[in-house]
Amino acid sequence: MIDFYTWTTPNGRKVSIALEEMGLPYTTHAVDITKDEQFAPDFLKIAPNNRIPAIVDRDTNIALMESGAILIYLADKTGKFLPKSGEARYRVIEWLMWQMGGVGPMIGQAHHFLRANPGKSTYGEERYHKEAQRLYGVLDRRLADNEFVAGEYSIADMAIWPWIARYEWHKTDINQFPNVKRWYVQIAKRPAVQKGYHIPKNAGEIAMP
């Protein structure tokens, strides 16, 4: 059994989707970041960086924070969605790190300036919108020759997809990126994705182009 600490964010949804795809039993603990519950002392013991998601694996007594680390751990635990060795494994990790280092922080800043604080900084809005579009272009070119980002469906797709699901937040016309659109819709139809998206609570319909 996995204790899963999360909220309705792209980073949280990465892990809930993975848990559903892998068929792992888990108990959800909602950490409402709008009420600063991530700063509670009990949560700090599990996630020293005060960020969701985090897990505690009751089978191993391992507690982990950071969504990328959690995805690798769960994939290795189940033997699913991450090859065990060779180039195929490193391709998945490569694109997972691309999400962690690029898509997450940069598109997150686009959300901050374009949706949460419009009109506060023209420079910030232009900078992060431009970078978001560049990242979409990288993804679109990758998907031109690959059904999924690392060849087969993997934890890399699970990490990237929830951020793309907020394309409206960063003022992106997904129709301008046809390969991303095809990939996005294909993943959105997966039952595990539809279920995982609504953990820990229903946050409305998945955006569809």
Secondary structure, DSSP 8 states (H G I E B T S, - for coil): -EEEEE-SSHHHHHHHHHHHHHT--EEEEE--GGGTGGGSHHHHHH-TT--S-EEEETTTTEEEESHHHHHHHHHHHHT-SS-SSHHHHHHHHHHHHHIIIIIHHHHHHHIIIIIISTTS-HHHHHHHHHHHHHHHHHHHHHHHS-SBTTBS--HHHHHHHHHHTTTTTTT--GGG-HHHHHHHHHHHT-HHHHHHHTSSS--S-----
